[in-house]
Amino acid sequence: MLDGYDINATFFVVAEVVEHYPGLVGSIAESGHEIGCHWLHHACKK
């Protein structure tokens, strides 16, 4: 969607996502977007 409007963005992802889906994160970066690390993981708080 962003590519269709020639927009670049910064995506913040937790490190667990990078570990489990390196191809996804790589394709985001290859599309010209920036990747920011948002800690190792997030725990759900009740």
C-alpha positions as a Markdown table, in Angstrom:
| # | Residue | x | y | z |
|---|---|---|---|---|
| 1 | Met | 0.0 | 0.0 | 0.0 |
| 2 | Leu | 2.7 | 2.5 | 0.9 |
| 3 | Asp | 4.7 | 1.6 | -2.2 |
| 4 | Gly | 1.7 | 2.6 | -4.3 |
| 5 | Tyr | 1.9 | 6.2 | -2.9 |
| 6 | Asp | 5.7 | 6.3 | -2.9 |
| 7 | Ile | 5.8 | 6.6 | 0.9 |
| 8 | Asn | 8.6 | 5.4 | 3.2 |
| 9 | Ala | 7.9 | 4.7 | 6.8 |
| 10 | Thr | 9.6 | 3.5 | 10.0 |
| 11 | Phe | 8.4 | 0.2 | 11.4 |
| 12 | Phe | 9.2 | -0.6 | 15.0 |
| 13 | Val | 9.2 | -4.3 | 15.7 |
| 14 | Val | 10.1 | -6.4 | 18.8 |
| 15 | Ala | 13.3 | -8.5 | 18.5 |
| 16 | Glu | 11.3 | -11.8 | 18.7 |
| 17 | Val | 9.6 | -10.9 | 15.4 |
| 18 | Val | 13.0 | -10.3 | 13.7 |
| 19 | Glu | 14.2 | -13.7 | 15.0 |
| 20 | His | 11.1 | -15.6 | 13.8 |
| 21 | Tyr | 10.4 | -13.7 | 10.5 |
| 22 | Pro | 13.8 | -12.4 | 9.2 |
| 23 | Gly | 12.5 | -12.5 | 5.6 |
| 24 | Leu | 9.6 | -10.3 | 6.4 |
| 25 | Val | 11.7 | -7.7 | 8.2 |
| 26 | Gly | 14.3 | -7.9 | 5.3 |
| 27 | Ser | 11.6 | -7.3 | 2.7 |
| 28 | Ile | 10.4 | -4.2 | 4.6 |
| 29 | Ala | 13.9 | -2.8 | 4.7 |
| 30 | Glu | 14.5 | -3.7 | 1.0 |
| 31 | Ser | 11.4 | -1.7 | 0.1 |
| 32 | Gly | 13.1 | 1.4 | 1.5 |
| 33 | His | 11.5 | 1.5 | 4.9 |
| 34 | Glu | 13.4 | 1.9 | 8.2 |
| 35 | Ile | 13.3 | -0.8 | 10.9 |
| 36 | Gly | 13.5 | 0.2 | 14.6 |
| 37 | Cys | 13.9 | -2.4 | 17.3 |
| 38 | His | 11.2 | -2.1 | 20.0 |
| 39 | Trp | 12.8 | -4.2 | 22.8 |
| 40 | Leu | 13.1 | -8.0 | 22.9 |
| 41 | His | 9.4 | -8.9 | 23.6 |
| 42 | His | 6.2 | -7.5 | 25.0 |
| 43 | Ala | 4.3 | -9.3 | 27.8 |
| 44 | Cys | 0.6 | -8.8 | 28.0 |
| 45 | Lys | -0.4 | -7.0 | 31.2 |
| 46 | Lys | -3.7 | -7.8 | 32.9 |
